[in-house]
Amino acid sequence: MSDAALVEIRDYLVSRIVEAENEGWLGEVERLQVSLAGAENEIKKLESSPRGSTLPGIPDVPSSRPRRSGL
């Protein structure tokens, strides 16, 4: 998932938390806060990972084919 998509999800969760607080939906506030923490954690992981890596959580595995030099 891209940084932009996660930021959009985070912003949506923040607005939903405000709505739930205004409506007095305490259980919903708690659930949304858990989701928000997860989204923020993923954003931090993406921001700290080197660009060009594959997918978060999936290691980059080098090719098993030997490289030819001089071609």
Backbone as XML, in Angstrom:
<?xml version="1.0"?>
<chain id="A" units="angstrom">
  <residue number="1" name="MET">
    <atom name="N" x="0.855" y="-1.166" z="0.000"/>
    <atom name="CA" x="0.000" y="0.000" z="0.000"/>
    <atom name="C" x="0.906" y="1.234" z="0.000"/>
  </residue>
  <residue number="2" name="SER">
    <atom name="N" x="0.514" y="2.254" z="-0.737"/>
    <atom name="CA" x="1.353" y="3.438" z="-0.868"/>
    <atom name="C" x="1.243" y="4.345" z="0.352"/>
  </residue>
  <residue number="3" name="ASP">
    <atom name="N" x="2.244" y="5.213" z="0.480"/>
    <atom name="CA" x="2.230" y="6.204" z="1.559"/>
    <atom name="C" x="0.962" y="7.049" z="1.487"/>
  </residue>
  <residue number="4" name="ALA">
    <atom name="N" x="0.611" y="7.480" z="0.285"/>
    <atom name="CA" x="-0.554" y="8.362" z="0.108"/>
    <atom name="C" x="-1.840" y="7.673" z="0.551"/>
  </residue>
  <residue number="5" name="ALA">
    <atom name="N" x="-1.976" y="6.402" z="0.221"/>
    <atom name="CA" x="-3.185" y="5.672" z="0.616"/>
    <atom name="C" x="-3.267" y="5.537" z="2.129"/>
  </residue>
  <residue number="6" name="LEU">
    <atom name="N" x="-2.135" y="5.261" z="2.770"/>
    <atom name="CA" x="-2.130" y="5.129" z="4.230"/>
    <atom name="C" x="-2.413" y="6.465" z="4.911"/>
  </residue>
  <residue number="7" name="VAL">
    <atom name="N" x="-1.904" y="7.544" z="4.354"/>
    <atom name="CA" x="-2.169" y="8.868" z="4.913"/>
    <atom name="C" x="-3.660" y="9.185" z="4.777"/>
  </residue>
  <residue number="8" name="GLU">
    <atom name="N" x="-4.235" y="8.822" z="3.643"/>
    <atom name="CA" x="-5.673" y="9.039" z="3.439"/>
    <atom name="C" x="-6.492" y="8.229" z="4.453"/>
  </residue>
  <residue number="9" name="ILE">
    <atom name="N" x="-6.099" y="6.990" z="4.690"/>
    <atom name="CA" x="-6.782" y="6.150" z="5.680"/>
    <atom name="C" x="-6.637" y="6.758" z="7.069"/>
  </residue>
  <residue number="10" name="ARG">
    <atom name="N" x="-5.428" y="7.204" z="7.396"/>
    <atom name="CA" x="-5.196" y="7.825" z="8.704"/>
    <atom name="C" x="-6.087" y="9.049" z="8.897"/>
  </residue>
  <residue number="11" name="ASP">
    <atom name="N" x="-6.143" y="9.903" z="7.889"/>
    <atom name="CA" x="-6.964" y="11.109" z="7.986"/>
    <atom name="C" x="-8.443" y="10.763" z="8.149"/>
  </residue>
  <residue number="12" name="TYR">
    <atom name="N" x="-8.891" y="9.753" z="7.449"/>
    <atom name="CA" x="-10.280" y="9.310" z="7.561"/>
    <atom name="C" x="-10.561" y="8.798" z="8.978"/>
  </residue>
  <residue number="13" name="LEU">
    <atom name="N" x="-9.643" y="8.013" z="9.518"/>
    <atom name="CA" x="-9.822" y="7.486" z="10.872"/>
    <atom name="C" x="-9.884" y="8.620" z="11.896"/>
  </residue>
  <residue number="14" name="VAL">
    <atom name="N" x="-9.044" y="9.639" z="11.717"/>
    <atom name="CA" x="-9.059" y="10.778" z="12.639"/>
    <atom name="C" x="-10.429" y="11.458" z="12.595"/>
  </residue>
  <residue number="15" name="SER">
    <atom name="N" x="-10.973" y="11.660" z="11.404"/>
    <atom name="CA" x="-12.287" y="12.310" z="11.303"/>
    <atom name="C" x="-13.387" y="11.432" z="11.899"/>
  </residue>
  <residue number="16" name="ARG">
    <atom name="N" x="-13.277" y="10.123" z="11.731"/>
    <atom name="CA" x="-14.254" y="9.213" z="12.325"/>
    <atom name="C" x="-14.161" y="9.216" z="13.848"/>
  </residue>
  <residue number="17" name="ILE">
    <atom name="N" x="-12.953" y="9.347" z="14.394"/>
    <atom name="CA" x="-12.781" y="9.415" z="15.849"/>
    <atom name="C" x="-13.469" y="10.661" z="16.390"/>
  </residue>
  <residue number="18" name="VAL">
    <atom name="N" x="-13.280" y="11.784" z="15.712"/>
    <atom name="CA" x="-13.930" y="13.027" z="16.139"/>
    <atom name="C" x="-15.444" y="12.851" z="16.124"/>
  </residue>
  <residue number="19" name="GLU">
    <atom name="N" x="-15.972" y="12.266" z="15.056"/>
    <atom name="CA" x="-17.412" y="12.025" z="14.963"/>
    <atom name="C" x="-17.898" y="11.124" z="16.100"/>
  </residue>
  <residue number="20" name="ALA">
    <atom name="N" x="-17.167" y="10.031" z="16.334"/>
    <atom name="CA" x="-17.568" y="9.085" z="17.381"/>
    <atom name="C" x="-17.520" y="9.742" z="18.766"/>
  </residue>
  <residue number="21" name="GLU">
    <atom name="N" x="-16.519" y="10.579" z="18.997"/>
    <atom name="CA" x="-16.441" y="11.284" z="20.277"/>
    <atom name="C" x="-17.630" y="12.240" z="20.440"/>
  </residue>
  <residue number="22" name="ASN">
    <atom name="N" x="-17.954" y="12.949" z="19.369"/>
    <atom name="CA" x="-19.089" y="13.885" z="19.412"/>
    <atom name="C" x="-20.415" y="13.174" z="19.662"/>
  </residue>
  <residue number="23" name="GLU">
    <atom name="N" x="-20.531" y="11.966" z="19.153"/>
    <atom name="CA" x="-21.764" y="11.187" z="19.303"/>
    <atom name="C" x="-21.785" y="10.370" z="20.598"/>
  </residue>
  <residue number="24" name="GLY">
    <atom name="N" x="-20.646" y="10.319" z="21.294"/>
    <atom name="CA" x="-20.584" y="9.559" z="22.541"/>
    <atom name="C" x="-20.454" y="8.057" z="22.343"/>
  </residue>
  <residue number="25" name="TRP">
    <atom name="N" x="-19.930" y="7.653" z="21.186"/>
    <atom name="CA" x="-19.768" y="6.226" z="20.884"/>
    <atom name="C" x="-18.395" y="5.765" z="21.376"/>
  </residue>
  <residue number="26" name="LEU">
    <atom name="N" x="-18.287" y="5.532" z="22.674"/>
    <atom name="CA" x="-16.987" y="5.260" z="23.286"/>
    <atom name="C" x="-16.340" y="3.982" z="22.763"/>
  </residue>
  <residue number="27" name="GLY">
    <atom name="N" x="-17.136" y="2.938" z="22.564"/>
    <atom name="CA" x="-16.582" y="1.692" z="22.029"/>
    <atom name="C" x="-16.031" y="1.881" z="20.627"/>
  </residue>
  <residue number="28" name="GLU">
    <atom name="N" x="-16.727" y="2.664" z="19.834"/>
    <atom name="CA" x="-16.270" y="2.949" z="18.467"/>
    <atom name="C" x="-14.989" y="3.770" z="18.498"/>
  </residue>
  <residue number="29" name="VAL">
    <atom name="N" x="-14.903" y="4.712" z="19.438"/>
    <atom name="CA" x="-13.679" y="5.514" z="19.575"/>
    <atom name="C" x="-12.491" y="4.595" z="19.844"/>
  </residue>
  <residue number="30" name="GLU">
    <atom name="N" x="-12.664" y="3.658" z="20.747"/>
    <atom name="CA" x="-11.567" y="2.731" z="21.079"/>
    <atom name="C" x="-11.153" y="1.900" z="19.866"/>
  </residue>
  <residue number="31" name="ARG">
    <atom name="N" x="-12.119" y="1.366" z="19.148"/>
    <atom name="CA" x="-11.806" y="0.546" z="17.962"/>
    <atom name="C" x="-11.089" y="1.376" z="16.903"/>
  </residue>
  <residue number="32" name="LEU">
    <atom name="N" x="-11.564" y="2.585" z="16.682"/>
    <atom name="CA" x="-10.939" y="3.452" z="15.685"/>
    <atom name="C" x="-9.523" y="3.849" z="16.093"/>
  </residue>
  <residue number="33" name="GLN">
    <atom name="N" x="-9.300" y="4.055" z="17.398"/>
    <atom name="CA" x="-7.960" y="4.399" z="17.869"/>
    <atom name="C" x="-6.974" y="3.254" z="17.647"/>
  </residue>
  <residue number="34" name="VAL">
    <atom name="N" x="-7.445" y="2.030" z="17.798"/>
    <atom name="CA" x="-6.592" y="0.867" z="17.523"/>
    <atom name="C" x="-6.229" y="0.838" z="16.041"/>
  </residue>
  <residue number="35" name="SER">
    <atom name="N" x="-7.213" y="1.068" z="15.187"/>
    <atom name="CA" x="-6.958" y="1.099" z="13.745"/>
    <atom name="C" x="-6.017" y="2.244" z="13.378"/>
  </residue>
  <residue number="36" name="LEU">
    <atom name="N" x="-6.216" y="3.394" z="14.012"/>
    <atom name="CA" x="-5.356" y="4.545" z="13.754"/>
    <atom name="C" x="-3.910" y="4.244" z="14.144"/>
  </residue>
  <residue number="37" name="ALA">
    <atom name="N" x="-3.724" y="3.614" z="15.283"/>
    <atom name="CA" x="-2.363" y="3.253" z="15.716"/>
    <atom name="C" x="-1.708" y="2.322" z="14.699"/>
  </residue>
  <residue number="38" name="GLY">
    <atom name="N" x="-2.467" y="1.376" z="14.167"/>
    <atom name="CA" x="-1.931" y="0.471" z="13.150"/>
    <atom name="C" x="-1.553" y="1.201" z="11.876"/>
  </residue>
  <residue number="39" name="ALA">
    <atom name="N" x="-2.399" y="2.122" z="11.436"/>
    <atom name="CA" x="-2.113" y="2.892" z="10.225"/>
    <atom name="C" x="-0.875" y="3.761" z="10.419"/>
  </residue>
  <residue number="40" name="GLU">
    <atom name="N" x="-0.766" y="4.406" z="11.579"/>
    <atom name="CA" x="0.401" y="5.247" z="11.849"/>
    <atom name="C" x="1.674" y="4.415" z="11.927"/>
  </residue>
  <residue number="41" name="ASN">
    <atom name="N" x="1.579" y="3.213" z="12.472"/>
    <atom name="CA" x="2.731" y="2.323" z="12.533"/>
    <atom name="C" x="3.189" y="1.939" z="11.119"/>
  </residue>
  <residue number="42" name="GLU">
    <atom name="N" x="2.246" y="1.632" z="10.248"/>
    <atom name="CA" x="2.589" y="1.279" z="8.862"/>
    <atom name="C" x="3.220" y="2.463" z="8.136"/>
  </residue>
  <residue number="43" name="ILE">
    <atom name="N" x="2.704" y="3.663" z="8.379"/>
    <atom name="CA" x="3.283" y="4.860" z="7.758"/>
    <atom name="C" x="4.725" y="5.033" z="8.207"/>
  </residue>
  <residue number="44" name="LYS">
    <atom name="N" x="4.987" y="4.858" z="9.490"/>
    <atom name="CA" x="6.348" y="4.988" z="10.015"/>
    <atom name="C" x="7.276" y="3.950" z="9.389"/>
  </residue>
  <residue number="45" name="LYS">
    <atom name="N" x="6.773" y="2.713" z="9.244"/>
    <atom name="CA" x="7.600" y="1.663" z="8.633"/>
    <atom name="C" x="7.929" y="2.007" z="7.189"/>
  </residue>
  <residue number="46" name="LEU">
    <atom name="N" x="6.947" y="2.502" z="6.439"/>
    <atom name="CA" x="7.201" y="2.860" z="5.050"/>
    <atom name="C" x="8.162" y="4.039" z="4.946"/>
  </residue>
  <residue number="47" name="GLU">
    <atom name="N" x="8.021" y="5.013" z="5.838"/>
    <atom name="CA" x="8.894" y="6.178" z="5.813"/>
    <atom name="C" x="10.333" y="5.819" z="6.165"/>
  </residue>
  <residue number="48" name="SER">
    <atom name="N" x="10.513" y="4.811" z="6.997"/>
    <atom name="CA" x="11.869" y="4.447" z="7.420"/>
    <atom name="C" x="12.507" y="3.401" z="6.514"/>
  </residue>
  <residue number="49" name="SER">
    <atom name="N" x="11.734" y="2.784" z="5.626"/>
    <atom name="CA" x="12.300" y="1.763" z="4.742"/>
    <atom name="C" x="12.935" y="2.420" z="3.529"/>
  </residue>
  <residue number="50" name="PRO">
    <atom name="N" x="13.982" y="1.798" z="3.004"/>
    <atom name="CA" x="14.624" y="2.358" z="1.809"/>
    <atom name="C" x="13.674" y="2.282" z="0.616"/>
  </residue>
  <residue number="51" name="ARG">
    <atom name="N" x="13.679" y="3.304" z="-0.197"/>
    <atom name="CA" x="12.825" y="3.315" z="-1.387"/>
    <atom name="C" x="13.308" y="2.249" z="-2.357"/>
  </residue>
  <residue number="52" name="GLY">
    <atom name="N" x="12.375" y="1.693" z="-3.089"/>
    <atom name="CA" x="12.728" y="0.684" z="-4.070"/>
    <atom name="C" x="12.685" y="-0.724" z="-3.523"/>
  </residue>
  <residue number="53" name="SER">
    <atom name="N" x="12.406" y="-0.874" z="-2.239"/>
    <atom name="CA" x="12.285" y="-2.228" z="-1.707"/>
    <atom name="C" x="10.980" y="-2.827" z="-2.209"/>
  </residue>
  <residue number="54" name="THR">
    <atom name="N" x="10.811" y="-4.101" z="-2.044"/>
    <atom name="CA" x="9.618" y="-4.765" z="-2.553"/>
    <atom name="C" x="8.415" y="-4.376" z="-1.723"/>
  </residue>
  <residue number="55" name="LEU">
    <atom name="N" x="7.795" y="-5.283" z="-1.073"/>
    <atom name="CA" x="6.624" y="-5.000" z="-0.253"/>
    <atom name="C" x="6.998" y="-4.996" z="1.213"/>
  </residue>
  <residue number="56" name="PRO">
    <atom name="N" x="6.313" y="-4.176" z="2.023"/>
    <atom name="CA" x="6.616" y="-4.188" z="3.453"/>
    <atom name="C" x="6.422" y="-5.575" z="4.045"/>
  </residue>
  <residue number="57" name="GLY">
    <atom name="N" x="7.400" y="-6.017" z="4.807"/>
    <atom name="CA" x="7.297" y="-7.317" z="5.450"/>
    <atom name="C" x="7.794" y="-8.473" z="4.603"/>
  </residue>
  <residue number="58" name="ILE">
    <atom name="N" x="8.111" y="-8.220" z="3.344"/>
    <atom name="CA" x="8.604" y="-9.281" z="2.464"/>
    <atom name="C" x="10.054" y="-8.949" z="2.111"/>
  </residue>
  <residue number="59" name="PRO">
    <atom name="N" x="10.998" y="-9.795" z="2.518"/>
    <atom name="CA" x="12.400" y="-9.494" z="2.260"/>
    <atom name="C" x="12.737" y="-9.567" z="0.780"/>
  </residue>
  <residue number="60" name="ASP">
    <atom name="N" x="13.718" y="-8.795" z="0.373"/>
    <atom name="CA" x="14.206" y="-8.825" z="-0.993"/>
    <atom name="C" x="15.164" y="-10.003" z="-1.113"/>
  </residue>
  <residue number="61" name="VAL">
    <atom name="N" x="14.835" y="-10.953" z="-1.968"/>
    <atom name="CA" x="15.646" y="-12.157" z="-2.132"/>
    <atom name="C" x="16.459" y="-12.024" z="-3.412"/>
  </residue>
  <residue number="62" name="PRO">
    <atom name="N" x="17.779" y="-12.124" z="-3.313"/>
    <atom name="CA" x="18.593" y="-12.006" z="-4.521"/>
    <atom name="C" x="18.350" y="-13.174" z="-5.470"/>
  </residue>
  <residue number="63" name="SER">
    <atom name="N" x="18.600" y="-12.934" z="-6.722"/>
    <atom name="CA" x="18.421" y="-13.966" z="-7.745"/>
    <atom name="C" x="19.386" y="-15.119" z="-7.491"/>
  </residue>
  <residue number="64" name="SER">
    <atom name="N" x="18.931" y="-16.333" z="-7.763"/>
    <atom name="CA" x="19.794" y="-17.500" z="-7.556"/>
    <atom name="C" x="20.671" y="-17.757" z="-8.764"/>
  </residue>
  <residue number="65" name="ARG">
    <atom name="N" x="20.422" y="-17.048" z="-9.867"/>
    <atom name="CA" x="21.251" y="-17.207" z="-11.073"/>
    <atom name="C" x="22.576" y="-16.490" z="-10.893"/>
  </residue>
  <residue number="66" name="PRO">
    <atom name="N" x="23.672" y="-17.122" z="-11.300"/>
    <atom name="CA" x="24.960" y="-16.438" z="-11.214"/>
    <atom name="C" x="25.001" y="-15.282" z="-12.218"/>
  </residue>
  <residue number="67" name="ARG">
    <atom name="N" x="25.668" y="-14.220" z="-11.838"/>
    <atom name="CA" x="25.795" y="-13.074" z="-12.726"/>
    <atom name="C" x="26.988" y="-13.279" z="-13.643"/>
  </residue>
  <residue number="68" name="ARG">
    <atom name="N" x="26.812" y="-12.885" z="-14.882"/>
    <atom name="CA" x="27.922" y="-12.977" z="-15.849"/>
    <atom name="C" x="28.587" y="-11.630" z="-15.938"/>
  </residue>
  <residue number="69" name="SER">
    <atom name="N" x="29.874" y="-11.648" z="-15.876"/>
    <atom name="CA" x="30.602" y="-10.398" z="-16.016"/>
    <atom name="C" x="31.151" y="-10.287" z="-17.425"/>
  </residue>
  <residue number="70" name="GLY">
    <atom name="N" x="31.348" y="-9.081" z="-17.887"/>
    <atom name="CA" x="31.945" y="-8.849" z="-19.177"/>
    <atom name="C" x="30.987" y="-8.961" z="-20.342"/>
  </residue>
  <residue number="71" name="LEU">
    <atom name="N" x="29.699" y="-8.991" z="-20.112"/>
    <atom name="CA" x="28.756" y="-9.053" z="-21.245"/>
    <atom name="C" x="28.182" y="-7.717" z="-21.533"/>
  </residue>
</chain>
